[in-house]
Protein backbone atom coordinates (compact mmCIF):
# COMPACT_ATOMS: atom_id res chain seq x y z
CA UNK A 1 0.00 0.00 0.00
CA UNK A 2 1.14 3.49 -0.67
CA UNK A 3 0.53 6.54 1.42
CA UNK A 4 -1.98 7.81 -1.17
CA UNK A 5 -4.10 4.66 -1.08
CA UNK A 6 -7.78 5.45 -0.96
CA UNK A 7 -7.31 8.95 -2.33
CA UNK A 8 -8.96 9.76 -5.64
CA UNK A 9 -10.00 7.26 -8.26
CA UNK A 10 -8.17 4.34 -9.78
CA UNK A 11 -4.54 3.53 -9.09
CA UNK A 12 -3.55 6.82 -7.48
CA UNK A 13 0.04 6.62 -6.36
CA UNK A 14 0.72 3.00 -7.32
CA UNK A 15 2.11 2.95 -10.87
CA UNK A 16 3.65 -0.52 -10.48
CA UNK A 17 0.31 -2.11 -9.56
CA UNK A 18 -1.37 -0.19 -12.36
CA UNK A 19 1.17 -1.47 -14.89
CA UNK A 20 0.82 -5.03 -13.64
CA UNK A 21 -2.96 -4.91 -13.93
CA UNK A 22 -2.65 -3.58 -17.47
CA UNK A 23 -0.36 -6.42 -18.48
CA UNK A 24 -2.70 -9.04 -17.03
CA UNK A 25 -5.75 -7.40 -18.60
CA UNK A 26 -4.28 -7.44 -22.07
CA UNK A 27 -3.38 -11.12 -21.82
CA UNK A 28 -6.78 -12.36 -20.73
CA UNK A 29 -8.99 -9.93 -22.61
CA UNK A 30 -11.97 -11.60 -24.25
CA UNK A 31 -11.80 -8.96 -26.97
CA UNK A 32 -8.40 -10.15 -28.17
CA UNK A 33 -8.50 -12.53 -31.16
CA UNK A 34 -4.86 -13.49 -30.59
CA UNK A 35 -5.95 -15.81 -27.80
CA UNK A 36 -8.81 -17.42 -29.75
CA UNK A 37 -8.14 -18.01 -33.48
CA UNK A 38 -11.46 -19.86 -33.93
CA UNK A 39 -13.31 -16.82 -32.63
CA UNK A 40 -11.37 -14.61 -35.02
CA UNK A 41 -12.21 -16.85 -37.98
CA UNK A 42 -15.88 -16.91 -37.01
CA UNK A 43 -16.00 -13.11 -36.77
CA UNK A 44 -14.34 -12.73 -40.16
CA UNK A 45 -16.83 -15.07 -41.80
CA UNK A 46 -19.79 -13.30 -40.25
CA UNK A 47 -18.46 -9.91 -41.24
CA UNK A 48 -17.88 -10.94 -44.83
CA UNK A 49 -21.26 -12.59 -45.15
CA UNK A 50 -23.16 -9.65 -43.70
CA UNK A 51 -21.23 -6.94 -45.51
CA UNK A 52 -23.32 -5.01 -48.03
CA UNK A 53 -20.12 -3.57 -49.53
CA UNK A 54 -19.34 -6.44 -51.88
CA UNK A 55 -20.51 -5.75 -55.45
CA UNK A 56 -19.26 -9.15 -56.62
CA UNK A 57 -22.37 -10.81 -55.22
CA UNK A 58 -24.80 -8.16 -56.52
CA UNK A 59 -23.95 -6.81 -59.98
CA UNK A 60 -27.20 -4.83 -60.19
CA UNK A 61 -26.26 -2.99 -57.03
CA UNK A 62 -22.90 -2.16 -58.60
CA UNK A 63 -24.60 -0.75 -61.71
CA UNK A 64 -26.98 1.33 -59.58
CA UNK A 65 -24.05 2.74 -57.61
CA UNK A 66 -22.27 3.64 -60.83
CA UNK A 67 -25.36 5.40 -62.17
CA UNK A 68 -25.80 7.31 -58.90
CA UNK A 69 -22.17 8.43 -58.97
CA UNK A 70 -22.45 9.58 -62.60
CA UNK A 71 -25.60 11.55 -61.80
CA UNK A 72 -23.90 13.17 -58.82
CA UNK A 73 -20.98 14.23 -61.03
CA UNK A 74 -23.35 15.59 -63.69
CA UNK A 75 -25.17 17.68 -61.09
CA UNK A 76 -21.91 18.96 -59.62
CA UNK A 77 -20.58 20.03 -63.01
CA UNK A 78 -23.90 21.73 -63.88
CA UNK A 79 -23.77 23.75 -60.65
CA UNK A 80 -20.14 24.74 -61.33
CA UNK A 81 -21.02 25.76 -64.89
CA UNK A 82 -23.92 27.96 -63.79
CA UNK A 83 -21.87 29.60 -61.03
CA UNK A 84 -19.11 30.70 -63.41
mmCIF file of the C-alpha atoms, coordinates in Angstrom:
data_MODEL
# 
_entry.id   MODEL 
# 
loop_
_atom_site.group_PDB 
_atom_site.id 
_atom_site.type_symbol 
_atom_site.label_atom_id 
_atom_site.label_alt_id 
_atom_site.label_comp_id 
_atom_site.label_asym_id 
_atom_site.label_entity_id 
_atom_site.label_seq_id 
_atom_site.pdbx_PDB_ins_code 
_atom_site.Cartn_x 
_atom_site.Cartn_y 
_atom_site.Cartn_z 
_atom_site.occupancy 
_atom_site.B_iso_or_equiv 
_atom_site.pdbx_formal_charge 
_atom_site.auth_seq_id 
_atom_site.auth_comp_id 
_atom_site.auth_asym_id 
_atom_site.auth_atom_id 
_atom_site.pdbx_PDB_model_num 
ATOM 1  C CA . UNK A 1 1  ? 0.000   0.000   0.000   1.00 0.00 ? 1  UNK A CA 1 
ATOM 2  C CA . UNK A 1 2  ? 1.138   3.488   -0.672  1.00 0.00 ? 2  UNK A CA 1 
ATOM 3  C CA . UNK A 1 3  ? 0.529   6.540   1.420   1.00 0.00 ? 3  UNK A CA 1 
ATOM 4  C CA . UNK A 1 4  ? -1.983  7.810   -1.173  1.00 0.00 ? 4  UNK A CA 1 
ATOM 5  C CA . UNK A 1 5  ? -4.096  4.657   -1.083  1.00 0.00 ? 5  UNK A CA 1 
ATOM 6  C CA . UNK A 1 6  ? -7.777  5.450   -0.956  1.00 0.00 ? 6  UNK A CA 1 
ATOM 7  C CA . UNK A 1 7  ? -7.311  8.951   -2.334  1.00 0.00 ? 7  UNK A CA 1 
ATOM 8  C CA . UNK A 1 8  ? -8.963  9.761   -5.635  1.00 0.00 ? 8  UNK A CA 1 
ATOM 9  C CA . UNK A 1 9  ? -10.003 7.256   -8.264  1.00 0.00 ? 9  UNK A CA 1 
ATOM 10 C CA . UNK A 1 10 ? -8.168  4.338   -9.784  1.00 0.00 ? 10 UNK A CA 1 
ATOM 11 C CA . UNK A 1 11 ? -4.537  3.532   -9.090  1.00 0.00 ? 11 UNK A CA 1 
ATOM 12 C CA . UNK A 1 12 ? -3.547  6.820   -7.480  1.00 0.00 ? 12 UNK A CA 1 
ATOM 13 C CA . UNK A 1 13 ? 0.039   6.615   -6.359  1.00 0.00 ? 13 UNK A CA 1 
ATOM 14 C CA . UNK A 1 14 ? 0.715   3.000   -7.318  1.00 0.00 ? 14 UNK A CA 1 
ATOM 15 C CA . UNK A 1 15 ? 2.111   2.947   -10.873 1.00 0.00 ? 15 UNK A CA 1 
ATOM 16 C CA . UNK A 1 16 ? 3.648   -0.522  -10.479 1.00 0.00 ? 16 UNK A CA 1 
ATOM 17 C CA . UNK A 1 17 ? 0.308   -2.108  -9.564  1.00 0.00 ? 17 UNK A CA 1 
ATOM 18 C CA . UNK A 1 18 ? -1.367  -0.188  -12.364 1.00 0.00 ? 18 UNK A CA 1 
ATOM 19 C CA . UNK A 1 19 ? 1.168   -1.470  -14.892 1.00 0.00 ? 19 UNK A CA 1 
ATOM 20 C CA . UNK A 1 20 ? 0.824   -5.033  -13.637 1.00 0.00 ? 20 UNK A CA 1 
ATOM 21 C CA . UNK A 1 21 ? -2.960  -4.907  -13.925 1.00 0.00 ? 21 UNK A CA 1 
ATOM 22 C CA . UNK A 1 22 ? -2.649  -3.576  -17.465 1.00 0.00 ? 22 UNK A CA 1 
ATOM 23 C CA . UNK A 1 23 ? -0.363  -6.418  -18.482 1.00 0.00 ? 23 UNK A CA 1 
ATOM 24 C CA . UNK A 1 24 ? -2.699  -9.037  -17.034 1.00 0.00 ? 24 UNK A CA 1 
ATOM 25 C CA . UNK A 1 25 ? -5.746  -7.397  -18.602 1.00 0.00 ? 25 UNK A CA 1 
ATOM 26 C CA . UNK A 1 26 ? -4.275  -7.435  -22.072 1.00 0.00 ? 26 UNK A CA 1 
ATOM 27 C CA . UNK A 1 27 ? -3.382  -11.116 -21.825 1.00 0.00 ? 27 UNK A CA 1 
ATOM 28 C CA . UNK A 1 28 ? -6.781  -12.357 -20.728 1.00 0.00 ? 28 UNK A CA 1 
ATOM 29 C CA . UNK A 1 29 ? -8.987  -9.925  -22.607 1.00 0.00 ? 29 UNK A CA 1 
ATOM 30 C CA . UNK A 1 30 ? -11.970 -11.605 -24.250 1.00 0.00 ? 30 UNK A CA 1 
ATOM 31 C CA . UNK A 1 31 ? -11.797 -8.962  -26.971 1.00 0.00 ? 31 UNK A CA 1 
ATOM 32 C CA . UNK A 1 32 ? -8.395  -10.153 -28.171 1.00 0.00 ? 32 UNK A CA 1 
ATOM 33 C CA . UNK A 1 33 ? -8.497  -12.527 -31.156 1.00 0.00 ? 33 UNK A CA 1 
ATOM 34 C CA . UNK A 1 34 ? -4.857  -13.489 -30.588 1.00 0.00 ? 34 UNK A CA 1 
ATOM 35 C CA . UNK A 1 35 ? -5.952  -15.810 -27.801 1.00 0.00 ? 35 UNK A CA 1 
ATOM 36 C CA . UNK A 1 36 ? -8.812  -17.420 -29.751 1.00 0.00 ? 36 UNK A CA 1 
ATOM 37 C CA . UNK A 1 37 ? -8.144  -18.015 -33.476 1.00 0.00 ? 37 UNK A CA 1 
ATOM 38 C CA . UNK A 1 38 ? -11.455 -19.860 -33.926 1.00 0.00 ? 38 UNK A CA 1 
ATOM 39 C CA . UNK A 1 39 ? -13.310 -16.824 -32.635 1.00 0.00 ? 39 UNK A CA 1 
ATOM 40 C CA . UNK A 1 40 ? -11.371 -14.608 -35.022 1.00 0.00 ? 40 UNK A CA 1 
ATOM 41 C CA . UNK A 1 41 ? -12.212 -16.853 -37.982 1.00 0.00 ? 41 UNK A CA 1 
ATOM 42 C CA . UNK A 1 42 ? -15.876 -16.905 -37.010 1.00 0.00 ? 42 UNK A CA 1 
ATOM 43 C CA . UNK A 1 43 ? -15.999 -13.113 -36.766 1.00 0.00 ? 43 UNK A CA 1 
ATOM 44 C CA . UNK A 1 44 ? -14.340 -12.734 -40.158 1.00 0.00 ? 44 UNK A CA 1 
ATOM 45 C CA . UNK A 1 45 ? -16.827 -15.072 -41.803 1.00 0.00 ? 45 UNK A CA 1 
ATOM 46 C CA . UNK A 1 46 ? -19.790 -13.296 -40.246 1.00 0.00 ? 46 UNK A CA 1 
ATOM 47 C CA . UNK A 1 47 ? -18.462 -9.914  -41.242 1.00 0.00 ? 47 UNK A CA 1 
ATOM 48 C CA . UNK A 1 48 ? -17.882 -10.936 -44.831 1.00 0.00 ? 48 UNK A CA 1 
ATOM 49 C CA . UNK A 1 49 ? -21.264 -12.591 -45.152 1.00 0.00 ? 49 UNK A CA 1 
ATOM 50 C CA . UNK A 1 50 ? -23.162 -9.653  -43.704 1.00 0.00 ? 50 UNK A CA 1 
ATOM 51 C CA . UNK A 1 51 ? -21.235 -6.945  -45.508 1.00 0.00 ? 51 UNK A CA 1 
ATOM 52 C CA . UNK A 1 52 ? -23.315 -5.008  -48.029 1.00 0.00 ? 52 UNK A CA 1 
ATOM 53 C CA . UNK A 1 53 ? -20.119 -3.567  -49.527 1.00 0.00 ? 53 UNK A CA 1 
ATOM 54 C CA . UNK A 1 54 ? -19.338 -6.442  -51.883 1.00 0.00 ? 54 UNK A CA 1 
ATOM 55 C CA . UNK A 1 55 ? -20.506 -5.751  -55.454 1.00 0.00 ? 55 UNK A CA 1 
ATOM 56 C CA . UNK A 1 56 ? -19.261 -9.151  -56.623 1.00 0.00 ? 56 UNK A CA 1 
ATOM 57 C CA . UNK A 1 57 ? -22.369 -10.805 -55.218 1.00 0.00 ? 57 UNK A CA 1 
ATOM 58 C CA . UNK A 1 58 ? -24.803 -8.156  -56.517 1.00 0.00 ? 58 UNK A CA 1 
ATOM 59 C CA . UNK A 1 59 ? -23.950 -6.808  -59.978 1.00 0.00 ? 59 UNK A CA 1 
ATOM 60 C CA . UNK A 1 60 ? -27.201 -4.832  -60.188 1.00 0.00 ? 60 UNK A CA 1 
ATOM 61 C CA . UNK A 1 61 ? -26.261 -2.993  -57.034 1.00 0.00 ? 61 UNK A CA 1 
ATOM 62 C CA . UNK A 1 62 ? -22.895 -2.162  -58.596 1.00 0.00 ? 62 UNK A CA 1 
ATOM 63 C CA . UNK A 1 63 ? -24.599 -0.750  -61.706 1.00 0.00 ? 63 UNK A CA 1 
ATOM 64 C CA . UNK A 1 64 ? -26.976 1.325   -59.580 1.00 0.00 ? 64 UNK A CA 1 
ATOM 65 C CA . UNK A 1 65 ? -24.051 2.735   -57.615 1.00 0.00 ? 65 UNK A CA 1 
ATOM 66 C CA . UNK A 1 66 ? -22.266 3.644   -60.828 1.00 0.00 ? 66 UNK A CA 1 
ATOM 67 C CA . UNK A 1 67 ? -25.357 5.403   -62.170 1.00 0.00 ? 67 UNK A CA 1 
ATOM 68 C CA . UNK A 1 68 ? -25.797 7.311   -58.903 1.00 0.00 ? 68 UNK A CA 1 
ATOM 69 C CA . UNK A 1 69 ? -22.169 8.431   -58.972 1.00 0.00 ? 69 UNK A CA 1 
ATOM 70 C CA . UNK A 1 70 ? -22.445 9.576   -62.598 1.00 0.00 ? 70 UNK A CA 1 
ATOM 71 C CA . UNK A 1 71 ? -25.599 11.547  -61.802 1.00 0.00 ? 71 UNK A CA 1 
ATOM 72 C CA . UNK A 1 72 ? -23.898 13.171  -58.821 1.00 0.00 ? 72 UNK A CA 1 
ATOM 73 C CA . UNK A 1 73 ? -20.981 14.230  -61.030 1.00 0.00 ? 73 UNK A CA 1 
ATOM 74 C CA . UNK A 1 74 ? -23.351 15.594  -63.691 1.00 0.00 ? 74 UNK A CA 1 
ATOM 75 C CA . UNK A 1 75 ? -25.167 17.685  -61.091 1.00 0.00 ? 75 UNK A CA 1 
ATOM 76 C CA . UNK A 1 76 ? -21.914 18.962  -59.619 1.00 0.00 ? 76 UNK A CA 1 
ATOM 77 C CA . UNK A 1 77 ? -20.576 20.027  -63.014 1.00 0.00 ? 77 UNK A CA 1 
ATOM 78 C CA . UNK A 1 78 ? -23.897 21.726  -63.877 1.00 0.00 ? 78 UNK A CA 1 
ATOM 79 C CA . UNK A 1 79 ? -23.769 23.750  -60.653 1.00 0.00 ? 79 UNK A CA 1 
ATOM 80 C CA . UNK A 1 80 ? -20.137 24.740  -61.326 1.00 0.00 ? 80 UNK A CA 1 
ATOM 81 C CA . UNK A 1 81 ? -21.016 25.759  -64.892 1.00 0.00 ? 81 UNK A CA 1 
ATOM 82 C CA . UNK A 1 82 ? -23.924 27.961  -63.786 1.00 0.00 ? 82 UNK A CA 1 
ATOM 83 C CA . UNK A 1 83 ? -21.872 29.600  -61.027 1.00 0.00 ? 83 UNK A CA 1 
ATOM 84 C CA . UNK A 1 84 ? -19.108 30.695  -63.405 1.00 0.00 ? 84 UNK A CA 1 
# 
